[in-house]
Amino acid sequence: MKEYTTLTSEVLTACEQVKEQNNTRSLETGKAPRAYVLTFGCQQNEADSELLCGLCQKMGYEITDDPKEADLILANTCAIREHAEKKALSIIGGFKACKRQNPDLIIGVTGCMAAEAHRREEIKQKYPYVDLVFSPASRHRLPQLILEKRMSGKRVFCPEERDLTMPEGLPVRRKNSYRAWVSIMYGCNNFCSYCIVPYVRGRERSRKASEIVSEVEALVGEGYKDITLLGQNVNSYGKDLETPIDFADLLARLDAIPGDFRLRFMTSHPKDAGKKLIDVMAASSHVARQFHLPLQSGSDKVLKEMNRHYDREKYLATVAYLREKIPDVTLSTDIIVGFPGESDEDFEDTLSILNEVKFDQIFSFLYSPRKGTPAAGREDQVPKDVKAERFDRLLALQNEIGLANNQKLVGKELRILCDGPSKSNPNLLSGRTDGGKIVFFHGDAKKMTGQYVLVTPKRADAYSLYETEQKDG
């Protein structure tokens, strides 16, 4: 494996070579080349796309939000569920028309779907207008892949590099000036029986703590106020590094950075979420009072078959300690409904944990078989109608719990980081509390966007808080 500094140099050199080519073409056409980056899926994909956009700008591309104007289209895909893959393939299919209008257009597919062998083959056979296919671990290769495509005139399918850590020092184009994603590690070692991630993102690789600290210090210096640390299992951070450090130690170092900002992180695996991490959070000045702790199921039988390596007793003990040390913590979780073999009793066990824990928010999903995972081949798949009925019951219960939790905040003054006008109602601004709860309120978007403001909610629903007493039209 090459030294990361060498890799960085190679990438930046390739960026300059592409830029020279683009500048020549700009003189011929009279316009600068444009790149369109479409993102599906999780926060890690959002962070990956910010890197891709940074590389595009380094190569001389202007970023556009219209694929019809683009000279380079990149689809950063998700493979967590079948629906996400089909949606991505459908949209990629629509890019064929863009290729007809602009034969020099380069179309690339990356992200988790691009790391699945059967999807790569499908793209190869059924989507001949796609020029580049590369996995998440190879995203820094984009400039070299473009050069290869232009020199050979042939489609490029980048070899798999799932266990390669990203080189440092590459350009990033962030979506806004006050919220930022910071990847602290890549990959996953857990191999939950339903999950495709270890197969498409590789094994765990941690970034050096010094690099992470430097990046966060720079972001705080630039005025970023909300910084989320990303990893498939942040609690495993540092286990592969030569210099001993764990996630709690890293969080403490980042918390020591002076400034007015919040630190968040996701995701924590319950089997590794220990007291040391919670103690660091409780004593911190900058770590948000928010904890996302994926449960997946409340049934010990199902948890064992999922290969989760904890039981409900361990999970509830972690929650109890968390609330003992941080009474005002906002707690969210993930729930999979209809895992193979899930009985009515197993599902009732999940509902019982919702009733006991009183989560502020849940992210719930119908089980979706992922080709290549152990659970996908099981014969005891739960019928779709049963999964749908359970899903509805789960959401109904959580809506009651979420409403009750949010109503406790009505009438209390909350410090909000404003995100600007609401997408659903432009008459209102929206923002998030320290615990990540969404609040809608009136105000001056120009003055408030990206700033902390104080808001006193007057009403609540299951998902949000509102400064207005009545629904705003």
N, C-alpha and C positions, 0 to 999 in steps of 0.2 A: 504493500500500500504506500502511495506517495505521501510525502509530508504535506500537510494542509497548506503551508505557505506556497509550495510548488503548484498545488492544484489551483489556489487562488490566482497566482500569476498566469497560469495557463488560461483560466477563464477570462481574466481581464484582457489578456492579449487577444483572445478570440473576439471579445467584444469590440475591440478597436478595429480588427480586420473587417468585421461585419459593418461597423460604422463607416469605414472607408468605402465599402461597396455601396452602402445606402446613400452616402453623400454623392457618389458618382451618379447614381440613379436619380437622385433629387435634381441634379443639374440637368439631366436629360428630360425629366418629366415636369419639372417646375413645381413640385410639391414634396414635402417631407413624407417619408413612409410612416404608416400608422399601425399600431398593434392593439388588438382587442383581446382581453383576458377574461374568460368566463369561469366563475368559481361555483362549484357544487360542494355541499357537505359541511364539514366541521370547521372549528376555529383553526386547526392546524392547516387545513387547506387554504383558509383565508391568509394565514401567515405565509404559506408557500407562494400564493399568488402575488403577495406584496414583493417577494423576492423576484419572481418572474417579471413583474412590471419594472422593478429596478434594473434588471438585466436588459430589458427591452429599451429603456431610456438610455442606458449606457451604450447600447448598439445603435443609437440614433433614431429610434422610433418615438413618435408621439403616441400617447395613450388615448384611445378613443373608446366611446361607449356604444359605437355603432359598427357591427361586424361588416356592414356593406361598404364601409369606408376603409376597411383594414387591408394591409398588405401582409399581416401576420395575425393569425387567429390561434389562440391557445385555449383549449378546454381542460380545465383542472377538475377531474372527475372524482366521484365518491363511489365506494363499493360496499358500503355498510348494509344496504338493503337492495333488493331486486328493483324496486320502484325507482330508486335513485339512478341505477344503471340504465334502465329503459328510458328515463327522462333525458339523461345525458346523450344517449345514442340517437334519440329522436331529434334533439337540437343539433347534434353534429351532422345528422343527415340533411338538415336544412342549409348547412354551409356549402353544400354542393352548388347551390345557385350562385353563391358568392364567388366560387371558383370559376364558374362559367363566365361571369362578368369580368373577372380579373385572373387570367391564367397564371400570372406570376405570384398569386397569393400562395403563401405557405400556411398550411393548417397542421397544427400539432395537438396531440392528445396526451395528457399526463394525468397524474393523480392515481389513486388506488386502483381504479378500474383498469388503468393501463399496465398495471403490474400483474394482472391475472392472465395466465397463459391462454385460457379459452377466449377471453375478450380480445387479447392482442391478435389472435388468429382470426377472430370474427372481423375485426377492423381491417386486417390485412386482406381478407377475401371479399368483404361486402362494402368497404368504404375506400375504394381505390384513390379517391381524391385527398385522403388524409396522408400527409407527407412525413410527419414525425410522430413517433410513439415512444414515450420514455416514462419510467417509473418515478415516484416521488424522490427516491434517493439519488436520481440522476438529473434532477431539475437544474442544477448548476451547469450541466453540459449543454444547455440550450444554445449558446453561441456557437459551440463546436458542431452541433447537429445541423444548425442552419448553414454553416460553411460547407459541411459535408454534402448536404442536399443540393446546394448551389453548384458545387464543383462536379458532382456525379450526375446530377439530374434525376437521381433515383430516390425512392422512398427510404427513410432511415428508421430502423427499429433498434433502439439503443439496447445493448446487452444489460441484463439485470445487475444492479449494484446495491442490493438491499441493505448491506451491512456497512455502508460507507457513511461516515459522519460528514456533514456539510463543511466545506472549507469556510474559514472566517473571512470577514472583511469584504464581503460582496455587497453591492448596492441594493437598497431596499426602498421601494416607493410606498409609503404608508398611506392608508385611505383618508385619515384625518390627522389633525395636529394635536390631539389631546388624549386619544385612546390608542394603545399599541399592544401588539402581540409579541412575545419574546419566547422563542422555542429554547428550552433548556436541555432537551434530549429528543431522541428519535427512536422509533421502533417499540417493540413490546416483547417480553419474554413469557407472558402468562398463558397464552394458548387456551383461552376460554373456548369451550367446545362449540360455541355458536359464532365465534368472531373470526373475521378474515384478516384483521389488521396485522398480526405477526407474519402472515404469509405475503403481504403486499408491501409492508413497510420495514420488514426485517427485524433483527434482534435489537435490544436496547443499546443505544450509544449516547453517552452523556457529553455535553459540551464542557469545556474547562470552566471552572467557576470564575476565574479571572476575566474570561471573555464575556461571560454573562453579566458580571458586575460592571464591567466597562460599558456594555451596551445599555444597561439600565441607567447608569450615571449619565450617559450622553442624552438619553431620552428625557430624564428629569431636567437636565440642563437646558433642553430645547423647549421645556414647558409642558411635557406630557404629564397628565394628571391621573390616568388610569392605565395600569400596566398589568397584563395578564401573562403569567408564566405558563407555557404549554408543554405537555408531555403526555404520552398515553397512560403512564403511571408515574406521576411526579415523585411519589414516595420511593421509587427505585433509583432516583437520581444519585449518581456518584459511585454506584457499586462497581462500575467498570473502569473508574479512573485510577491512575497510579497514586495520586495524592488523596488520602482518605478525606472524604467529606460526604455528608448526607444532605437530604433536602432541607431538613430543619436548620442545619448549619448555614446552607446557602441562603435560606429565607432570612435568617438573622443578619447575615452580611448585607443583604439588600435592604433590610429594614433600617440599617444604620446610615444609609445614604440620606443626607439632609434634603429637605424640600417638602412641599405640600402635594402629596400624591398618594394614590392607593395601589397596593399590590394585591393581585388576585392570582389564583392558580387553578389549573384543572388538567388532568383529572386525578383524584386520589383513589387508590384501590383499598377497600376496607381491610384486606389482610395485612397491609403495610402501614395503615394510618395509626401511628403510635402516639403515646402520651407526650413524647418529646416535641413532636410537631405542634400539637395542640398547646403545649406550654409556651412555645415560641410565639404562636399566634396571639395568645392571651396577653403576653408581655409586650407585644409589638406596638409601634406607633403608626405604622403604615399599612399593615396587612388588614384587608377588609374583613369584616365580621361576616364572612360568607363561606360556606363549606359545601362543595358538591361531592357527595359520597354515594356512588352507584350501588344500589341494593340488588337490582335485577330480579330477585324473587325472595319471598319471605319463607319459602319452604326449604328446610334443610336437605330434603331429598333432591329437590331440583337444583339447589346450589351445588351439591356434590356432583350432579350430572353435568352441570355447567362448568365444572372444574374451577370454581371460584376460590377455594381454599379458606373459607370462613363459614361460620354458621350464624343463625339469627342471634344466638347468645353473644357471640363476639361482636356482631354488628351493633346490637343494642347497647353493649357495654361501651363501645366507642362513642356512640351518640350521647350516652349518659355523662361520660367524662367531658365531652365537648361542651355540653350545656352547663355542666358544673363550672367549668373554667371560663366560658364565654356565654353567659346567660342570654344575651341578645343576638346570638348567631342566627343567620338565615340559613336554613338547611334545605338542600335540594337533592334529588336522586334520579336515577334511571330505573325503569321497570320494563321488563320484557314480558309480554302477555302471550301465553300459548306456546311456551317452549315444549318440545316433544315430550310426551308422557305426562304433562302437567294435568293433574286431576282436579276435580272440584275442590277437594280438601287442600291441595297445594295452593290453589288460587285464593282460597279463604285465608290461608296463612299470610299471603301477601297483603290482603285487605286488613288483617289484624295488625300488621306492622304499621300500615298507614294510620290506623286509628290510634296506635300507641305513640308513634313518633310525631305525628302532626307536621309533616313536611310542609314547607312554605311553597314548594313547587316540585312537580315531578315531570320528567320527560319520559313518556310511555310509548312503547312501540309494539306492534304485533310482530311476533317472531317471523323472521324471513330467512329461509334456508340459504346459506352461502356455500356454493360449490367448493369442495375441497376442505370443508370443516367437518369434524366428526358428527355434529348434530344433524347435518344436512342429510346424511344417509340413513337416519333412523326411520323405522317403519311406523312408529307410534306418533306420527304427526297429528296435531290437534286440528280438527275440522275448522274451516274458515268461519262458519257461522258461530261456533262455540267461542272462538277467539274474539270475534266482533262483539258478542254479548258480554264477555268478561271485560273487554276494553271499555265498553260503555259504562259498566258498573264501576270500574276503577276511576274513570274520569268524573263520574257523578259524585263519588265519595270525596275525591280530591278537591272538587269544586267547593264542596261544603267546608272542608278543612281550610283551603286557601282563603275563602271569604272570611272565616272566623279569625284567621291569623291577621289578615290585612285590616280588619275592622279595629283591631287593637291599636293600630297606628293612626287612626282617624283622630284629628285634634292635636297631634303631636308635631312639633316643628322638626322637620327633617332636612338634612344637608344633601342637596342633589347636585350631581354633575349633569349639566344641561347638554342634550344632544341636538337641540334645535327643534324645528317644526316637526310635529308628529306626521308620520306617513299616512296614518289612517284618518287624521283630522287636522288639516293645516291651520285651523283656528287655535290650536293648542300647541304648546311646546311639550317635549318629553325629556325625561332624564332618569337616572338611576340613583338609588340610595347606596349607602355604604354596603348594605346587604344585597344589593343587586335588584331590588324591587323597582318596577317601573312606576313613575309618577307623571301625571299629565297636569299642566298648569298654564296660566296665561303669563305673557311677558314679551319682552323685546328680543327677538331672535338674534339680531345683530350684536346686541350687548351681552347676551347670556350664553350663547352657544360656546361650549368648551370651558365654561366657568362654573364654579360652585355657587349655588343659590340656596336660600332657605325657603322651604315651602311647607305649609300646614295643610294636609289633606282634609277635606270635608266629607268625603265618601269613599267607598271602596267596593271593588268586586273581587272575584276569585283570583284575578291575575294582576290587577293594577290598583293604584290609588289616584284620587282626583282632587284637585284644589277646588273644583266647582261642586256646588251642592246638587245641581241638576245636570242632566246630560247636555253637553254643548253641541248645538247643531252645526 
